[in-house]
Amino acid sequence: MDKQRAQEIMDSLAMIQVHYHGIPVYIEGINNKDETATVFPLDEMHNSQHVELHGLSENRSIP
């Protein structure tokens, strides 16, 4: 995922499904100095992690 799309997802009022290597996560923040984000798995909200943006993917449903 690119930095701009990650920021759009964070700014969105809608809940957009994002995965990190297949694990559903919530994006807490983006590090503007490098290509990383702070996320936490939806089933472990206390387990915040710094991950590379390229490992994030948006789960887009097809209508």
C-alpha positions in Angstrom: 0.0 0.0 0.0 1.3 3.5 -0.7 1.6 6.2 1.9 -1.1 8.3 0.4 -3.7 5.5 0.4 -2.9 4.6 4.0 -3.5 8.2 5.0 -6.8 8.3 3.1 -7.9 5.2 5.0 -6.9 6.7 8.3 -8.8 9.9 7.5 -11.9 8.1 6.3 -15.0 8.0 8.5 -15.8 4.6 7.0 -14.3 1.5 8.4 -12.1 0.2 5.6 -10.8 -3.3 5.9 -7.0 -3.5 5.9 -4.8 -6.5 6.3 -1.1 -7.0 7.1 0.0 -10.2 5.5 -3.5 -11.5 5.8 -4.2 -10.4 9.4 -7.0 -7.7 9.8 -5.4 -4.6 11.3 -6.3 -1.0 12.2 -3.9 1.8 11.1 -3.1 4.0 14.0 -0.4 6.2 12.3 2.0 6.6 9.5 5.7 7.4 9.8 6.4 10.1 7.2 10.2 9.6 7.4 10.0 6.1 6.1 7.6 3.6 4.6 6.1 2.3 7.9 2.9 2.5 9.8 1.8 1.8 13.3 -1.0 -0.8 13.4 -2.7 -3.2 15.7 -4.4 -6.5 14.9 -8.2 -6.2 15.4 -8.2 -9.2 17.7 -5.3 -7.8 19.8 -5.9 -4.1 20.2 -3.3 -3.8 22.9 -0.5 -5.2 20.6 0.6 -2.1 18.6 3.3 -2.8 16.0 5.4 -0.9 13.5 5.1 -2.5 10.0 6.2 -1.7 6.5 3.5 -0.1 4.3 4.1 -2.6 1.5 2.8 -5.4 3.7 -0.6 -3.7 4.1 -3.4 -4.4 1.7 -6.9 -3.1 1.4 -9.7 -5.6 1.3 -11.9 -4.3 -1.5 -15.2 -6.0 -1.9 -16.5 -6.3 -5.4 -20.2 -5.3 -5.7 
